[in-house]
Amino acid sequence: MYIPKSQIKDNLFTPGGEWFYVSNNSPYTGFYYQLANGKAYTGKDQNTPPNEEIYQNISKFSTQTNENSTEISTKFVEYNQFFGSSPDLAIYGILKKTDYNLLKSVPEYSPSLPTPEDYKKGSFIRYFLCKINQLEYLEVNKKTYDNIFTKNKIWVWEDYTPFILEWYIKGNIDRVFNNNKGSIFVKEEELEKKGLNEYLGKKFLQYFEYSKASNLITTGGELITSSGQDYIGPYHIHKTQGPMEGATHIQGAHRKLFFKRFYQSELVDTLNQTGVIETGETQRIEFASDLTVEYDMPNQIQNNPSTGGGY
């Protein structure tokens, strides 16, 4: 039976795990074509036999490819616009063994990390997406951000509002703390949505580079432990961990400490100093019960707040 070409979407390709033979339910890998009524058949087109009917069993899957010896994992969801993509997109999909005519990429958590150049500048850009109809945030890399921002049609851009934060990582610790906290407040106001503060875990000094120091002593009122107790005694400053107990850094386990002024309920006057972001309201620094442990290294979370490792 002859079917007009206008009713056929041909030269499609499936890498497997998506389409199955109607005759025996076995999986099919290779070229196929699809009719406007939704039915699909093996072969590049109706003139390239065998043309056996196949059906689609799933609408959401993950695929892994190996390109330049780097394994890449990408999530997709079904794209239901039958005649909605360009010939160039179809060709690209065949080359990548992914049918972008039916599938769109979904953004995943993939944060950008500060580079040595960023530490020289004192700040770097963090990229985020916010669900339009949900109170849901996602930190992503610049490439994903650009795809959503430019409304790339092979991505599910319609569900997200992209935005950025300039994140301070070096300099006066009080100013860095207040600037980062203030920028989060300002962004929530712009988005007209709360929750970014909680999503980031109130880690206003995340990625901060401390000035190393040893053989320091506090007589109290300056540092607290992870349980909120005042700390008295010798301490040192680790480059990524910040203040820690003991006069010098050692390879064995020793407690991470916290600057008390960042974990008390009193109002902090320095929020309105020159050069600090004006937020339009007087903010409170976190309570001791909200203590947050900073990242030990750029992509490793310090799971135990009571111990520290080596350099």
C-alpha positions in Angstrom: 0.0 0.0 0.0 1.4 3.4 -1.1 1.6 6.0 1.6 2.2 9.7 0.7 5.7 10.9 1.8 4.0 13.8 3.6 2.5 11.3 6.0 5.9 9.6 6.8 8.7 10.6 9.0 11.6 8.5 7.7 15.3 7.9 8.2 15.0 7.7 12.0 17.3 5.7 14.2 17.0 4.0 17.6 20.1 2.8 19.6 18.0 0.1 21.2 16.0 -0.4 24.3 13.2 1.8 23.1 11.4 0.0 20.2 10.2 -3.6 20.0 8.9 -5.9 17.2 5.2 -6.3 17.3 5.5 -10.0 16.1 7.6 -11.3 19.0 8.3 -8.4 21.4 12.1 -8.6 20.9 14.0 -5.3 21.0 14.9 -3.5 17.8 18.0 -1.5 17.0 18.5 0.4 13.7 16.7 2.7 11.2 12.9 3.0 11.2 10.2 5.2 9.9 7.0 6.4 11.5 3.6 7.2 10.0 1.4 10.1 11.0 -1.0 7.7 12.7 1.8 6.8 15.1 2.7 3.3 13.7 6.3 2.6 13.0 8.2 0.1 10.8 11.8 -1.1 10.4 13.8 0.3 7.5 14.8 3.8 6.5 11.6 4.2 4.5 8.8 2.2 3.0 11.0 1.3 0.0 13.8 -0.2 2.2 12.6 -3.6 3.4 12.1 -5.5 5.6 9.3 -3.2 6.9 8.2 -5.0 10.0 6.0 -3.2 12.5 7.5 -2.1 15.8 6.1 -0.4 18.8 7.5 2.0 21.5 7.5 0.5 25.0 8.9 3.4 27.1 8.7 7.2 27.1 11.7 8.0 29.3 15.2 6.4 29.4 18.9 7.1 29.8 21.5 6.4 27.2 25.3 6.3 27.5 27.8 6.9 24.7 31.6 6.9 24.5 33.1 9.9 22.8 36.8 10.8 22.9 37.2 8.2 25.7 34.8 10.1 27.9 31.6 8.5 29.1 28.6 10.8 28.9 25.2 10.1 30.5 22.2 12.0 29.2 18.6 11.9 30.3 15.7 12.3 27.8 12.0 12.5 27.8 9.6 11.8 25.0 9.0 14.6 22.5 5.5 14.2 21.0 5.5 16.8 18.2 5.5 14.5 15.2 6.6 17.0 12.6 8.2 19.5 15.0 12.0 19.3 14.3 14.3 20.3 11.5 16.2 17.9 9.0 19.5 19.1 10.5 18.3 17.9 13.9 17.4 14.5 12.6 20.8 14.1 10.9 22.6 15.1 14.1 20.5 12.6 16.0 21.5 9.8 13.6 25.1 10.6 14.0 24.8 10.6 17.8 22.6 7.5 17.7 19.9 9.5 19.5 16.6 10.4 17.9 16.2 14.0 18.9 13.0 14.1 16.8 11.3 12.3 19.7 13.4 13.1 22.7 14.5 16.2 24.6 17.4 16.6 27.0 16.5 17.2 30.7 18.9 19.3 32.8 20.7 17.5 35.6 22.6 18.7 38.7 26.1 19.7 37.5 27.5 22.7 39.4 30.4 24.7 38.1 33.4 24.9 40.4 35.8 27.8 40.9 39.1 27.7 39.1 42.5 29.1 40.2 41.7 32.1 37.9 38.5 32.7 39.8 40.3 32.7 43.1 42.6 35.4 41.7 39.5 37.5 40.8 37.8 36.7 44.1 34.5 35.5 42.7 32.9 33.3 40.0 29.6 32.7 38.4 27.2 30.0 39.5 24.4 28.9 37.2 20.9 27.9 38.3 17.5 26.9 36.9 14.2 27.3 38.7 11.1 25.4 37.8 8.5 27.8 36.6 5.5 26.1 38.2 7.3 24.6 41.2 9.5 25.7 44.1 12.4 23.7 42.8 16.0 24.8 42.1 18.8 23.1 40.2 22.5 24.1 40.0 23.9 23.4 36.6 27.0 24.1 34.5 27.4 26.9 32.0 26.7 24.7 28.9 23.3 23.5 30.3 22.5 27.1 31.4 23.2 28.4 27.9 21.0 25.7 26.3 18.1 26.6 28.5 18.7 30.4 28.2 18.8 30.3 24.4 15.7 28.0 24.3 17.6 25.2 22.5 14.8 23.0 21.0 16.5 19.7 21.9 16.2 20.7 25.6 13.2 20.9 27.9 13.7 24.7 28.3 10.0 25.5 28.7 9.9 24.3 32.3 12.7 26.5 33.7 13.8 30.0 34.5 17.6 30.3 34.2 19.5 32.7 36.4 23.1 33.3 37.7 24.7 34.3 41.0 28.1 36.0 41.3 29.6 34.1 44.2 32.4 35.6 46.3 35.2 33.2 47.4 38.1 35.3 48.6 38.7 38.5 50.5 37.3 39.9 53.8 35.4 37.0 55.3 32.6 39.2 56.7 32.1 40.9 53.5 32.1 37.7 51.5 29.6 36.1 53.9 27.2 39.1 53.7 27.6 39.6 50.0 26.7 36.0 49.2 23.8 36.0 51.7 22.6 39.3 50.3 22.8 38.2 46.7 20.6 35.2 47.5 18.0 37.4 49.1 18.0 39.8 46.1 17.6 36.9 43.6 14.7 35.5 45.5 13.0 38.9 45.3 13.7 39.0 41.5 12.3 35.5 41.0 9.4 36.2 43.4 10.2 32.8 45.0 11.7 31.7 48.2 13.7 28.6 48.8 17.1 29.4 47.2 18.6 30.0 50.6 17.5 26.5 51.7 18.5 24.8 48.5 22.1 26.1 48.9 22.1 24.9 52.5 22.9 28.4 53.9 26.5 27.8 53.0 27.4 31.4 52.5 31.1 30.7 52.7 31.0 27.7 50.3 34.3 27.5 48.3 35.8 30.4 50.4 39.6 30.4 50.5 40.7 31.2 54.1 44.0 32.8 54.9 46.1 30.0 56.5 47.4 30.7 60.0 48.9 28.6 62.9 49.6 28.9 66.6 46.5 31.0 67.3 44.7 31.1 70.7 41.2 32.2 71.7 40.1 32.9 75.2 36.5 32.6 74.3 33.7 34.4 72.5 35.2 34.0 69.1 34.8 30.4 68.0 32.2 27.6 68.6 32.2 23.9 68.0 29.7 22.1 65.7 27.4 21.7 68.7 27.4 25.4 69.4 29.6 25.3 72.5 32.1 28.2 73.0 35.7 27.1 72.2 38.7 28.1 74.3 42.2 27.1 73.4 44.7 26.9 70.5 43.5 26.8 67.0 44.7 27.2 63.4 43.1 28.3 60.1 43.0 25.7 57.2 42.8 27.0 53.7 39.6 25.2 52.8 38.2 24.1 56.2 38.6 27.4 58.0 39.3 27.4 61.8 40.1 24.0 63.4 41.2 23.0 66.9 44.9 22.6 67.6 47.8 25.0 67.1 48.8 23.4 63.8 47.2 21.2 61.2 47.8 17.5 61.5 47.0 14.4 59.5 44.9 12.9 62.3 41.2 13.7 63.1 40.5 17.0 64.8 37.5 19.2 65.1 36.4 21.9 62.7 35.4 25.1 64.4 33.1 28.0 63.4 33.3 31.8 63.8 30.7 32.6 66.4 29.7 35.8 64.8 28.2 33.9 61.8 26.1 31.7 64.0 24.3 34.0 66.5 20.9 35.5 66.6 21.9 39.1 67.2 21.6 41.6 64.4 24.9 42.3 62.6 25.6 46.0 61.8 28.2 45.2 59.1 25.4 44.2 56.7 25.1 47.8 55.8 28.7 48.8 55.5 30.0 50.4 52.3 30.5 47.9 49.6 28.1 45.3 51.0 25.0 44.5 49.0 21.9 46.4 50.2 19.1 43.9 50.6 16.3 46.3 51.6 15.9 44.6 55.0 17.9 43.9 58.1 18.9 40.3 58.0 19.7 37.9 60.8 22.8 35.6 60.8 22.0 31.9 61.2 21.2 30.5 64.7 23.6 28.0 66.2 21.0 25.2 65.5 21.5 25.9 61.8 25.2 25.3 61.7 26.4 24.4 58.2 29.7 22.6 57.3 31.4 24.0 54.3 32.9 22.0 51.4 36.3 20.5 52.2 37.4 20.4 48.6 35.6 21.8 45.5 33.5 18.7 44.7 33.7 16.7 48.0 31.2 17.3 50.8 32.6 17.2 54.3 30.3 14.5 55.7 31.6 14.6 59.3 31.7 18.1 60.8 33.7 17.0 63.8 36.8 15.8 62.0 39.3 17.2 59.4 41.8 15.7 57.0 45.1 16.7 55.6 45.9 19.3 53.0 
